[in-house]
């Protein structure tokens, strides 16, 4: 696919055939924050997503619910494993795994194993960590963003080597691995798609250019997307990477109303829960009835987004999923 504004052929992952096969519409994902939900409720929501034609579900990776340390919250990797074992078609990923939580060698083994267990339905989102408090409580190193980004870069190098060569030989500032086999390798070829998010031009975009298959753009950065795309293209040129090989992704809050009468209530709830600027509710522009949401998703597709991960205002209620599957997804423009 091409990055904006030249994209015409959107691509998606097709298990066992790699993640660059043509598709008629972008991948539609659902972000499901699982704080306060027992496993049975999470599984029910994910199964409903699968039945609704949703392509993927994305979980968070935190030691406790952000800002709510006393709230129940299931561990992310164990949860993904259980969900992939209990579903048949839908992809599962994390938005995103925290690099400080798992040694890259163990992560490589975990990824390849779960990729086989799931029949090639795992997506690998990974980042440098976002919550200092959980690191401090757990006695994990936090450090500067520069240091965490450098550590993430080494992890990404190790993962690429593990997936392509089924063996790791690496010596860096943070990790040293000596002739360690990773067998079996992943079932997805060339690897499970690696998702890296963020728009920082000094640390994050160089990692995207070198190692990511999917670039997840924070919603709040949509207003500056052309400048960020230009920056990524320049970095890709510097490192010899074809920018057209990187799938453009966005995670955005969606408040879908069944009709105009319900719209004020839906808008009020969305603004109450996600009014903080970090959620990018205004920039996303996904508050409205089905027709309005279809129009806005079409605009994002025109910008070149091949993956749209929707953070519903009501945590995947039956009504929202029904509206999404019946009145939004079938009406998306064909590309």
KASUL-V884621 format. One record per pair of residues at least 6 apart in sequence whose C-alpha atoms are under 7 Angstrom apart, sorted by sequence separation. I is the first residue (numbers start at 1). J is the second residue. D is the distance in Angstrom with one decimal. If there is no record, write none. Layout:
# KASUL-V884621
i=I j=J d=D
i=I j=J d=D
This chain:
# KASUL-V884621
i=1 j=7 d=5.9
i=2 j=8 d=7.0
i=13 j=19 d=3.5
i=65 j=71 d=6.3
i=115 j=121 d=6.5
i=135 j=141 d=6.5
i=161 j=167 d=6.8
i=162 j=168 d=5.5
i=170 j=176 d=5.5
i=171 j=177 d=6.4
i=198 j=204 d=6.1
i=199 j=205 d=6.2
i=236 j=242 d=6.4
i=257 j=263 d=5.3
i=275 j=281 d=6.5
i=287 j=293 d=6.9
i=1 j=8 d=7.0
i=12 j=19 d=5.6
i=13 j=20 d=5.9
i=14 j=21 d=6.5
i=115 j=122 d=5.6
i=135 j=142 d=6.2
i=161 j=168 d=6.0
i=170 j=177 d=5.0
i=208 j=215 d=6.4
i=236 j=243 d=6.0
i=274 j=281 d=6.6
i=286 j=293 d=5.5
i=1 j=9 d=5.3
i=12 j=20 d=5.8
i=13 j=21 d=6.5
i=34 j=42 d=6.8
i=65 j=73 d=5.8
i=84 j=92 d=6.8
i=169 j=177 d=5.4
i=170 j=178 d=6.5
i=1 j=10 d=5.5
i=11 j=20 d=5.4
i=12 j=21 d=5.9
i=64 j=73 d=5.7
i=168 j=177 d=6.4
i=169 j=178 d=4.9
i=257 j=266 d=6.1
i=1 j=11 d=6.1
i=11 j=21 d=5.5
i=12 j=22 d=6.5
i=132 j=142 d=6.5
i=158 j=168 d=6.6
i=168 j=178 d=6.7
i=169 j=179 d=5.0
i=233 j=243 d=5.9
i=286 j=296 d=6.5
i=11 j=22 d=4.8
i=12 j=23 d=6.0
i=46 j=57 d=6.9
i=168 j=179 d=5.5
i=169 j=180 d=6.8
i=255 j=266 d=6.4
i=285 j=296 d=6.7
i=10 j=22 d=6.3
i=11 j=23 d=5.4
i=63 j=75 d=6.9
i=80 j=92 d=6.5
i=158 j=170 d=7.0
i=167 j=179 d=6.4
i=168 j=180 d=5.0
i=196 j=208 d=6.1
i=255 j=267 d=6.8
i=9 j=22 d=6.6
i=10 j=23 d=5.9
i=167 j=180 d=5.4
i=168 j=181 d=6.3
i=12 j=26 d=6.9
i=167 j=181 d=4.1
i=10 j=25 d=6.7
i=12 j=27 d=6.3
i=61 j=76 d=5.1
i=166 j=181 d=5.8
i=167 j=182 d=5.2
i=255 j=270 d=6.2
i=10 j=26 d=6.2
i=60 j=76 d=6.5
i=166 j=182 d=4.6
i=196 j=212 d=5.8
i=59 j=76 d=6.8
i=166 j=183 d=5.8
i=195 j=212 d=5.7
i=154 j=172 d=7.0
i=194 j=212 d=5.3
i=195 j=213 d=6.1
i=196 j=214 d=6.5
i=197 j=215 d=5.6
i=198 j=216 d=6.6
i=199 j=217 d=6.6
i=166 j=185 d=5.5
i=194 j=213 d=5.2
i=195 j=214 d=4.6
i=196 j=215 d=5.4
i=197 j=216 d=4.3
i=198 j=217 d=5.7
i=128 j=148 d=5.5
i=162 j=182 d=6.0
i=193 j=213 d=5.6
i=194 j=214 d=6.1
i=195 j=215 d=5.9
i=196 j=216 d=6.0
i=197 j=217 d=5.8
i=198 j=218 d=6.1
i=267 j=287 d=6.5
i=128 j=149 d=5.9
i=193 j=214 d=6.9
i=195 j=216 d=6.7
i=163 j=185 d=5.8
i=151 j=174 d=6.1
i=163 j=186 d=6.3
i=209 j=232 d=6.8
i=128 j=152 d=5.8
i=29 j=54 d=6.1
i=32 j=57 d=6.8
i=127 j=152 d=6.9
i=263 j=288 d=6.4
i=28 j=54 d=5.8
i=29 j=55 d=5.6
i=30 j=56 d=6.3
i=31 j=57 d=5.8
i=32 j=58 d=5.9
i=33 j=59 d=5.9
i=164 j=190 d=7.0
i=209 j=235 d=6.5
i=28 j=55 d=5.4
i=29 j=56 d=4.4
i=30 j=57 d=4.8
i=31 j=58 d=4.6
i=32 j=59 d=5.5
i=33 j=60 d=6.1
i=99 j=126 d=6.5
i=205 j=232 d=6.1
i=209 j=236 d=5.2
i=27 j=55 d=5.9
i=28 j=56 d=6.6
i=29 j=57 d=5.5
i=30 j=58 d=6.1
i=31 j=59 d=6.2
i=97 j=125 d=5.9
i=98 j=126 d=6.1
i=99 j=127 d=5.9
i=163 j=191 d=6.0
i=253 j=281 d=6.0
i=92 j=121 d=6.5
i=93 j=122 d=6.0
i=96 j=125 d=4.7
i=97 j=126 d=4.4
i=98 j=127 d=5.5
i=99 j=128 d=5.3
i=100 j=129 d=6.9
i=199 j=228 d=6.7
i=206 j=235 d=6.4
i=210 j=239 d=7.0
i=260 j=289 d=6.7
i=35 j=65 d=5.6
i=91 j=121 d=4.6
i=92 j=122 d=5.4
i=93 j=123 d=4.6
i=94 j=124 d=6.7
i=95 j=125 d=5.6
i=96 j=126 d=4.7
i=97 j=127 d=6.0
i=98 j=128 d=5.8
i=99 j=129 d=6.4
i=201 j=231 d=6.9
i=259 j=289 d=5.8
i=90 j=121 d=6.9
i=91 j=122 d=5.8
i=92 j=123 d=6.1
i=93 j=124 d=5.8
i=94 j=125 d=5.3
i=96 j=127 d=5.8
i=98 j=129 d=4.8
i=215 j=246 d=6.6
i=219 j=250 d=6.4
i=253 j=284 d=6.8
i=255 j=286 d=6.2
i=256 j=287 d=6.0
i=257 j=288 d=5.6
i=258 j=289 d=6.0
i=91 j=123 d=6.9
i=93 j=125 d=6.4
i=209 j=241 d=6.6
i=214 j=246 d=5.4
i=215 j=247 d=6.1
i=216 j=248 d=6.4
i=217 j=249 d=6.0
i=218 j=250 d=6.3
i=219 j=251 d=6.3
i=252 j=284 d=5.8
i=254 j=286 d=4.9
i=255 j=287 d=4.6
i=256 j=288 d=5.5
i=257 j=289 d=4.7
i=61 j=94 d=6.7
i=81 j=114 d=6.7
i=85 j=118 d=6.3
i=213 j=246 d=5.1
i=214 j=247 d=4.6
i=215 j=248 d=5.2
i=216 j=249 d=4.4
i=217 j=250 d=5.0
i=218 j=251 d=6.5
i=219 j=252 d=5.7
i=253 j=286 d=6.8
i=254 j=287 d=6.0
i=255 j=288 d=6.5
i=256 j=289 d=5.6
i=56 j=90 d=5.4
i=57 j=91 d=6.3
i=58 j=92 d=5.9
i=59 j=93 d=6.4
i=60 j=94 d=5.6
i=84 j=118 d=5.6
i=212 j=246 d=7.0
i=213 j=247 d=6.3
i=214 j=248 d=6.0
i=215 j=249 d=5.7
i=216 j=250 d=5.2
i=256 j=290 d=6.6
i=294 j=328 d=5.7
i=298 j=332 d=6.4
i=36 j=71 d=6.0
i=55 j=90 d=5.5
i=56 j=91 d=4.4
i=57 j=92 d=5.1
i=58 j=93 d=4.8
i=59 j=94 d=4.6
i=60 j=95 d=5.5
i=61 j=96 d=6.2
i=214 j=249 d=6.5
i=298 j=333 d=6.2
i=35 j=71 d=6.8
i=36 j=72 d=4.9
i=55 j=91 d=6.3
i=56 j=92 d=5.6
i=57 j=93 d=6.5
i=58 j=94 d=4.9
i=59 j=95 d=6.0
i=60 j=96 d=6.1
i=61 j=97 d=5.2
i=35 j=72 d=6.0
i=36 j=73 d=5.9
i=58 j=95 d=5.9
i=61 j=98 d=6.3
i=290 j=327 d=6.0
i=294 j=331 d=6.7
i=35 j=73 d=4.6
i=290 j=328 d=5.7
i=294 j=332 d=6.0
i=34 j=73 d=6.4
i=50 j=89 d=6.9
i=43 j=83 d=6.4
i=47 j=87 d=6.8
i=50 j=90 d=5.5
i=270 j=313 d=5.4
i=104 j=155 d=5.4
i=108 j=159 d=5.9
i=99 j=152 d=6.2
i=104 j=158 d=6.7
i=108 j=162 d=6.6
i=149 j=203 d=6.3
i=153 j=207 d=6.4
i=104 j=159 d=6.9
i=156 j=211 d=6.5
i=248 j=304 d=6.6
i=249 j=305 d=5.4
i=254 j=310 d=5.9
i=146 j=203 d=6.8
i=248 j=305 d=4.8
i=249 j=306 d=6.0
i=250 j=307 d=6.5
i=251 j=308 d=6.2
i=252 j=309 d=6.3
i=253 j=310 d=5.8
i=254 j=311 d=5.8
i=255 j=312 d=6.0
i=220 j=278 d=6.6
i=248 j=306 d=5.5
i=249 j=307 d=4.5
i=250 j=308 d=5.4
i=251 j=309 d=4.5
i=252 j=310 d=5.2
i=253 j=311 d=4.4
i=254 j=312 d=4.9
i=255 j=313 d=5.1
i=220 j=279 d=6.8
i=247 j=306 d=6.0
i=248 j=307 d=6.4
i=249 j=308 d=5.9
i=250 j=309 d=6.1
i=251 j=310 d=5.8
i=252 j=311 d=5.7
i=253 j=312 d=5.7
i=254 j=313 d=6.1
i=219 j=279 d=6.9
i=220 j=280 d=4.3
i=223 j=283 d=6.8
i=251 j=311 d=6.9
i=253 j=313 d=6.6
i=219 j=280 d=5.0
i=222 j=283 d=6.4
i=220 j=283 d=5.9
i=219 j=283 d=6.4
i=256 j=320 d=6.5
i=219 j=284 d=6.0
i=120 j=187 d=5.9
i=120 j=188 d=5.4
i=124 j=192 d=6.4
i=123 j=192 d=5.6
i=124 j=193 d=6.0
i=125 j=194 d=5.7
i=126 j=195 d=6.3
i=127 j=196 d=6.3
i=116 j=186 d=6.8
i=122 j=192 d=6.3
i=123 j=193 d=5.5
i=124 j=194 d=4.8
i=125 j=195 d=4.3
i=126 j=196 d=5.8
i=63 j=134 d=6.5
i=115 j=186 d=6.1
i=116 j=187 d=5.8
i=123 j=194 d=6.6
i=124 j=195 d=5.9
i=125 j=196 d=6.0
i=112 j=184 d=6.9
i=115 j=187 d=6.2
i=109 j=182 d=6.4
i=112 j=185 d=5.8
i=112 j=186 d=4.6
i=16 j=120 d=6.1
i=15 j=120 d=5.2
i=15 j=121 d=6.3
i=18 j=188 d=5.8
i=16 j=187 d=6.4
i=17 j=188 d=6.9
i=18 j=189 d=4.9
i=16 j=188 d=4.9
i=17 j=189 d=6.6
i=18 j=190 d=6.3
i=15 j=188 d=6.3
i=16 j=189 d=6.5
i=19 j=193 d=6.7
i=3 j=243 d=6.9
i=3 j=244 d=5.6
i=2 j=244 d=4.4
i=1 j=244 d=5.4
i=1 j=245 d=6.4
i=52 j=321 d=6.8
i=45 j=316 d=6.6
i=49 j=321 d=6.9
i=53 j=325 d=6.5
i=52 j=325 d=5.3
i=31 j=309 d=6.2
i=27 j=306 d=6.2
i=28 j=307 d=6.2
i=29 j=308 d=6.0
i=30 j=309 d=5.3
i=31 j=310 d=5.9
i=32 j=311 d=7.0
i=26 j=306 d=4.5
i=27 j=307 d=4.6
i=28 j=308 d=5.1
i=29 j=309 d=4.2
i=30 j=310 d=4.8
i=31 j=311 d=4.9
i=26 j=307 d=5.3
i=27 j=308 d=6.1
i=28 j=309 d=5.9
i=29 j=310 d=6.0
i=30 j=311 d=6.0
i=26 j=308 d=6.8
i=32 j=315 d=6.3
i=11 j=306 d=6.4
i=10 j=306 d=5.5
i=7 j=304 d=5.4
i=5 j=303 d=5.8
i=4 j=303 d=5.2
i=5 j=304 d=6.3
i=4 j=304 d=4.6
i=3 j=304 d=5.7
i=25 j=334 d=5.9
i=24 j=334 d=5.7
i=25 j=335 d=6.4
i=24 j=335 d=5.9
i=9 j=335 d=6.5
i=8 j=335 d=6.2
